[in-house]
Amino acid sequence: HKEIDLKNYKGNKKNSGFLPEERQWMTELFEGVGWVDTYRKLHPDTTDASYTWWSNRGEAYAKNVGWRLDYQIAHPSLEEKIVKASIYKDEKFSDHAPLIVDYLIK
């Protein structure tokens, strides 16, 4: 929902998925309500490696012109238990890549 979450944020400001009201809703969810963006907790500044979706047009996957559309949102009580967050790209199942988050829960 932030500019670092997609390759071409300037060209997508009027597209669904990056509309101002959608972005504000996500910001409120994390900053206002307090839910945790598990991937950003461990990778606050990552850009190109964070994409989880690529259009099927224009060789977007091959050129890594993507968006970070897939989230795992956690309750604040789990924030300190997040130990790993990664995007699985070894195999391509669809236009989305799975987001995998590991928690240390005793």
N, C-alpha and C positions, 0 to 999 in steps of 0.2 A: 504494500500500500504506500510505500515511500518511493521516491525517485530512484533509489539504488536497487529497487526490486524489479526493474525491467530495463531492457537494453535501450529502448527508444521512448523514454518517458515524455519528451517534448511532443512527439507526434501522436501520443495516445491520451492526451489530457481530456479529450472529448469522447473517449471510447469506454464502453462498459467494462468494469474491472479496474478503472483508474479515474473514475469521475470524482470530482471534489467531495460530493456527499458520501460516496462509498469510502473514500480515504478518511474522511472525518469520522465516520462510524467506527472504522478500525482503530483509529487513534484513540477515540473515546474508550473503546473496549480495553485497550492496553494501558493507556495513561490515566483514564478516569476511573474505570471499574477495577483495574488492577490485574487483569488476566495476563498471562505470560506468553510471549511469542518465543517458543522454545528454540527455534533455529537462531533467531537474532540474539537470544541470551548468550549463545556461545560464539556467534559469528556476526558481531554488530556492524562490521563494515564491508563484509563480502558482497561483491556485485556479481560478476559473470558466473561464478561457481554456484550461486544460490538459485538459479532458475529451475523451475519444476515444470514448466509448460513451454512448448514451442508450436507455432503454427505449422500446419502441414504444407503450407505454400512457401515458395521462394527459398527453399533450402534453409529454413530458419534453424533447424536442429544442427545441421552441418556448420552453419555460421555462428551458432550459439546466440541467435537473436531471440531471447526468451523473456519470460515473466516468472516471477515467484508467486504463483497462484495458490499453492498448496501449503497449508499451515497445520501445525499441531499446537493447539492452544491449551495451556495448562492452568490449573488453579494456582494461585500464589503460594500455597503451602507446598507445592512440588518444585518451586523454582530452584532451590538449592540442591535438589536431587537430580537435576538434569546433568548428565555426564558426557553425552555425545549426541550430536545431531549431524546427520549427513543426508545427502541426496544420492540415491542409487541410480547410477547411469551406466553400469556395466552391461546391462541388457536394456533394450527398448521395447516396452510393452504397449505403449500407446503414445499419445502426444503429451502425456504427463509422466513425470518421474516420481517414484515414491520418496517421501520424506521419512527417514527413520530416526527416531529419537530413543535413546537409552536413558533409563533412570536408575539410580542406586537407591533402592528401597529395602530397608532392613526390617 
